[in-house]
């Protein structure tokens, strides 16, 4: 059944792309949090809330 094989191949391809996009966005957020922490120590609580909101 070639249609079923194409369906599963499309799902695996899309899931792989979504995983890489999520990983890329997550790494960008970590870099932004590190930059914010370097700017001032008072933003530590803000970065914790920011990272917690991104986890959910």
Protein Blocks (a to p, Z undefined) as FASTA:
>chain_A
ZZlmmmmmmmmmmmmmmmmmmmmmmmmmmmmmmmmmmmpmklmmmmmmmmmmmmZZ
